[in-house]
């Protein structure tokens, strides 16, 4: 192999590793946000306050 091919492979490998690291960091941040949100919901339930949800309400509202 020549130097250009080896350099190209190394730079590609470094780019893939950098993308994987960014992906892991984003996933970790999302997990922290989710944990924080769930803890807040548990605290709200304990204190009797209503949950402040950002998502869609349940599809079935009544018990019919």
C-alpha positions in Angstrom: 0.0 0.0 0.0 1.1 3.5 -0.5 1.1 6.4 1.9 -2.0 8.1 0.5 -4.1 4.9 0.9 -3.0 4.4 4.5 -3.5 8.1 5.3 -7.0 7.9 3.7 -7.9 4.8 5.7 -6.7 6.4 8.9 -8.6 9.6 8.4 -11.7 7.6 7.5 -11.3 5.5 10.7 -10.9 8.7 12.8 -14.0 10.2 11.2 -16.0 7.1 12.0 -14.8 7.1 15.6 -15.6 10.8 16.0 -19.1 10.2 14.7 -19.6 7.3 17.1 -18.4 9.5 20.0 -20.8 12.3 19.1 -23.6 9.7 18.8 -22.8 8.3 22.3 -22.7 11.8 23.8 -26.1 12.7 22.3 -27.6 9.5 23.6 -26.2 10.1 27.1 -27.6 13.7 27.0 -31.1 12.3 26.0 -30.9 9.7 28.8 -30.1 12.4 31.3 -33.0 14.6 30.1 -35.4 11.6 30.3 -34.3 10.7 33.8 -34.7 14.3 34.9 -38.1 14.5 33.4 -39.2 11.2 35.1 -37.9 12.3 38.5 -39.8 15.6 38.1 -43.0 13.6 37.3 -42.5 11.4 40.4 -42.0 14.5 42.6 -45.1 16.1 41.2 -47.2 13.0 41.9 -45.9 12.8 45.4 -46.8 16.4 46.1 -50.2 16.1 44.4 -49.5 18.4 41.5 -50.6 17.6 38.0 -48.0 16.3 35.5 -46.9 18.8 32.9 -46.5 16.6 29.9 -45.2 17.7 26.5 -46.5 14.7 24.6 -49.9 13.8 23.3 -52.7 12.9 25.8 -53.9 9.4 26.0 -56.0 8.3 23.1 -58.9 7.0 25.3 -60.0 9.7 27.8 -63.1 8.0 29.3 -63.7 4.5 30.6 -66.5 3.6 28.2 
